[in-house]
Amino acid sequence: MAVSEPSLNAALHIKYWQRCLKSVLPNGYTSMDSSRVTLGFFILSALDLLGAGADTFSEDKRTNIKEWILKCQHPNGGFCGSPNHRYPDASYVDVGHGKQVMDPANLPATYFAIMGLSFVGSFDKIRRNDCLRWLKTMQREDGSFGEIVTQDGVIEGGRDMRTCMVAAAIRWMLRGDEIFTEEEKKGDIDVDRLVSHVRAGQTYDGGIGESSQHEAHAGYTYCAIASLKLVNRLPESKESEPNSGLTNVPSTIRWLVSRQMGYTAEDDEEEEEDPAPQVKLQGVYTDEAAPENEQFVGFNGRCNKRADTCYAFWVGAALNMLCHEKNTLLNVSPIRRFLFEQTQHRIGGFGKCPGDPPDIYHSYLALAALATMNEPGLKPLDAALCISIQQKKKLELLRKAASDWTGE
């Protein structure tokens, strides 16, 4: 007997996201005060994907959100993660050694803040040149990016692909695809070194990690591919190109496809009974096709890990950028059933794993994953920026319209 296909209950999810926007979040989010602009982006973009975005808000509400985000802007460039994590302007004073970098801006917050502004207003209040100069200081000699620069000029943070993707996106949003003057070129990040760093992260099995000596990870792989897409260094075909950041595109596609895994409720029961169950490795370099005749198919981020909602996006979006035949590579129907019937919550939103309560992060990435699979009721998604294609076009218009940037 054929399994009936679930469908998106848009009204239920809109209600969930509107609660997140208007109400006090649960106590579990208290520790995320330094990442409030991140939560704000997920909420605004989720509503946009569902067709209930900021263009349906009142003018006062849009203005309030815009002003709240701008309160996070750092006077030396970039944004902090929350107004509570930025000192008053009077604190950033010249005491004879230049401006003090107190509680510095951080790279992820800057990405999410600029994205958030694109939903509720213009870019005219962004300190564009200050932000681009600050962005350049975040890049290391090996091409990687940190998260913050300390008062002593030390770049802190990991060297993984997440900060590469965020840096490439900030550059794209504020600068665009072209360099117009020699002066602007001098102020740009070193794209070649960025690409070299990404290229060095590809592992023997085709996936991408923090380096070739680290285990490949689906999230890092997506971020690496998105980085290349945003700086126009992603090959247009399956074959490697000399100037691209991938050494073996077919191998990367194969590794991503191998992240699909059949899911049954017994999988979770086995993990509870035995912390180290002897099970077949999932997607380990075999020539097997995508799981067939499975009622539910999820994704893992690394070999032999459990299925997790967010990896439906990291894998699906990466394939979306690498090849056009993604729908034949993914087992779409059981993937949808896994999301809708296993991790979707009755109040709206999605949890990390089956049985988990909904959270903002996984709820957004589930919608984004479904959008990459052309889910009815969701706007088409731009995989590299993780926003709707419609919003990407709006962002481009905002960038062009902001001719009188502050901080020039």
Secondary structure, DSSP 8 states (H G I E B T S, - for coil): ---------HHHHHHHHHHHHHS---GGGGGGGGGHHHHHHHHHHHHHHTT--GGGS-HHHHHHHHHHHHTTB-TTSSB-SSGGGS--GGGS-BSSSSB---S---HHHHHHHHHHHHHHS-STTSBHHHHHHHHHHTB-TTS-B-SEE-TTS-EES--SHHHHHHHHHHHHHHH-S---SHHHHHTS--HHHHHHHHHHTB-TTS-B-SSTTS---HHHHHHHHHHHHHTT-S-SSSS--TTSS-S-HHHHHHHHHTTEEE--HHHHHHHHH-SS-----SS-S----S--S-S-EEE-SSTT----TTHHHHHHHHHHHH-TTHHHHS-HHHHHHHIIIIIB-TTSSB-SSTT----HHHHHHHHHHHHHTT-TTS--EETTTTEEHHHHHHHHHHHHH--S-BT-
